[in-house]
Amino acid sequence: VQLQASGGGLVQPGGSLRLSCVASGFEFDAFAIGWFRQAPGKEREGVSCISSGGSTIYYSDSVKGRFTISRDNAKNTLYLQMNGLKPEDTAVYYCAWQGQRGQGTQVTVSS
């Protein structure tokens, strides 16, 4: 299984980023998949997850209304559109499937 996340970077508060995660090694369109984040000195936080067909979505309270998760099953790709970014969103973001995760992508929100 490979989960390759990308799209992170440095952005000012209020800015936007779009994360992508290309998955391989399993039947992508048959499973729910999601994002979590890990900031230094903080507990891992589940950010969002989406069902196999995209009809059921969960967001943590901390990102609800600002982040949008989506998936393209034809491309085996998961997305996370992040708008209205705040300094507290700074973390390494990972896509996760069945307890497995990829290498993550760093998101830094700072002026």
PyMOL commands that set and color helices and strands:
alter all, ss='L'
color gray80, all
select helices_A, chain A and resi 28-30+87-89
alter helices_A, ss='H'
color red, helices_A
select strands_A, chain A and resi 2-6+9-11+17-24+33-38+45-50+57-59+67-72+77-82+91-97+100-101+105-109
alter strands_A, ss='S'
color yellow, strands_A
deselect
rebuild
show_as cartoon
